Amino acid sequence: MHKNEIQAQYWTDVEIRLELMRYLDHASLHFQEKLKQILLDMRLQHESLDSLLKIVFSLLENTDSRSIQIFICNVERVAFDTNLSPKSSEPLISFLNRLQRKKAV
């Protein structure tokens, strides 16, 4: 298998954003809408995943715990999926670490 063939198997930025939006049926409607505005807004399409996750992190300040937990499960699922490139996993892992530090405070 060539390097290009391996890279073609990884999710694109848009696919990562869509994956982060999955399984949110039981999250609050307000949280779902805000998350869509951040992750799927075309005006933010050129923002890095790291930058978008920083915005999402601030959104979590005013979000119910159930919605937060659902989103964290999503981030964990995506962060450790084999379809995610090693380069793209770094911002997701950093996001999870930041949440852990915040919980510890």
KAGI-V516662 format. One record per run of one state. SS is the DSSP state (@ for helix, = for strand, . for the rest). FROM is the first residue (numbers start at 1). TO is the last residue. If there is no record, write none. Layout:
{{SS/FROM/TO} {SS/FROM/TO}}
//
This chain:
{{./1/2} {@/3/8} {./9/12} {@/13/20} {./21/28} {@/29/39} {./40/41} {@/42/44} {./45/48} {@/49/62} {./63/64} {@/65/79} {./80/85} {@/86/104} {./105/105}}
//
